[in-house]
């Protein structure tokens, strides 16, 4: 057992000493959360105000007030937490609020540039979706009083997750947008079920791995100085790999495929402690992706990543035009940015979804990008903290899975925009325009809040 | 499980570290390169929404940016668009620019390196970015005179102050109104551009420094005479055989003088008379005996075969660079065959002679002024080249004065002022209208202005117009406009 963990346990064991103070702990946590939520809402309001001043030169209450109405909903969630999860982590809600609000400001800024208003306005729809997502998050908190219930539904979760993943491949309701078939739509309403699927799959992986970890930890042949799993235990990883490859080939969505597979590999590693699973997973995915690179679009993405400034790549259909234009935007922002409302993020295609970070990076500069990345990092670290401190393996695995999926998604999309990895279509959690993504991430926030409440709330005598 | 989680935390930390590094690389270290990429529309758009500096003539703005109500914040307007179109050029949003608007874009938009600190200062103090203003060397009276005198002709005028190289007038006709291209609606810009481009009068060509160059004809004899005198082997009194026709060596082509006869009534003709009467045959003979190399050397020292930045880049005037046979050399000696010249180049020849043999580097820019009126750059006269010595220059001046007072450039005479000049009537091929030239300077004893005029398409008179009848009067009005100040 490592030092950090030993230290944590010893700290935990000291806790009963200040038992008297612990009565006030939840209130202190919630008060801290209240202050932070108010602070985040103030920043969000300031950002919207600056966008209006920068882009139209005047204050316009017709969007400002409804958008700030979200602050009321967030406060409602805060109040709900006081009653149903008083021990929950005090940072998760303010971070989600702030990221969501900055995203709305960025999307609203683009709407002003595009000259759209009313229901045409992406920002208006984003506000409505945010409201809905927060309401759903509160509902999840109310309904889900004990996260262990989820373990019982692991196979249902698997079924739901796979169904959601495969829905877009169905005729009639499946929709292809910007080359990726990851949407379902009825009338003018469209939804990306894969976003919700990631929660269901995290629940399934956590539940399944808790029960199967012992057999999965059994070792077979030794190769390259590493003990590899037995061949008969390879079933699950091959199934998940096949599903990821199906997403890659049939839905043409490298990002989603990488996200699910990465999630599974990390969770199986944490559950079994076998590095060989990671190696195996990497080999399987890289091999599969290279085979898929023979498909036009993956090869094109690789070219656009490696030589984006090459004129022929730049001009190609599905080439590097968007990526390069995004880079120009970030460069235009420089260290401190052009100021909200004063840049030209609308020059970049898809500036309000995949490229929201380039839009905000242009107007807030490197300083703003660092702040946003730091917020994500803090969010993920709060989730991992639950994983470190959790008492049941299912809760630990679930919180690690959910936080890691956020981290991986941030890495895939922002890394794609900034040329760390090839660009793939994924939404930036909490920020990018899109209802399904908002809904999914607010549910993740709600589940993490529930898990953190359980961790702090329960006596420490449970065997680690 | 916590040991694994620690490792995963490390991986997540590395992932975020990669993002911190990549965004820093893009927004700090590569930012300058990315900003300078030609494909970066933001840099372009940004340059449109800064207050572009003014272009000034005698303190009056001929091009300026005025506040506009649309997303670009400023509207470029040209106070006397047609009059200065050859100087200012045009400035469009994203569809190119020309003239000084293009050549001085960095200064006008405030992105020149010399304005970097000003930019930082304004960023910190919160002022809107603003470009530098450019004061021109143009003399508005000379510009107006040249513009009016050219009238509806297709052609161009360039006037230069010989001692400094300051360009006093630059007119190209047909002119156009750059305001038509400064509108913000891209469709309007495009349709205006297309109609200007398809106009048979080719208004977008700046004939003063570029365009389809004209053969210089007899004005090129100044360069040939300069080469002859500078060689030391010839004087104005050197004589040449004076036949009424001259068959080019090795061909059956025949050269005649413009008067269809001998050059004067003598058996031989002096160089001085040949220039005064602008006869072709003696110059053919001179050219053949000097050889094309000598002529080319002199022409290139005056600026042929190279581009000059005024600061717009001129199209190089041409003296053929391949070795020429005698027949071709004979034709180039009176500015035909493949010799081509811009009025700027011909004005530089006159200005060099006027300035005792030193050609000053021609420029339109008197000074570049920062928004706080501090001078960033001033006029710094420099010698472009010294093709001839003072003696040769004095002799040539004498010959050119004689040319105006007693020769074929009589229409350039100005009462009370001695004018030096040379005409040219260049052929463009069988049946094609002539290109009519005049170049000269005044006053001959203390030159203030050198001028070159070209009138294309025979000035509407086919092959019957002459340099003296059509080009010389235009030059005279420009010279008068400068001298009467």
Interface residues (C-beta under 8 A of the other chain):
Chain A: X1 X2 X4 X5 X266 X269 X270 X271 X273 X309 X314 X324 X325 X327 X328 X329 X330 X331 X332 X333 X334 X335 X343 X344 X347 X361 X365 X366 X369 X370 X373 X376 X377 X380 X381 X384 X387 X388 X393 X396 X397 X400 X404 X407 X408 X410 X411 X414 X415 X418 X419 X420
Chain B: X1 X2 X3 X4 X5 X6 X8 X9 X12 X13 X15 X16 X18 X19 X20 X22 X23 X24 X26 X27 X28 X30 X31 X32 X34 X35 X37 X39 X40 X41 X42 X43 X45 X46
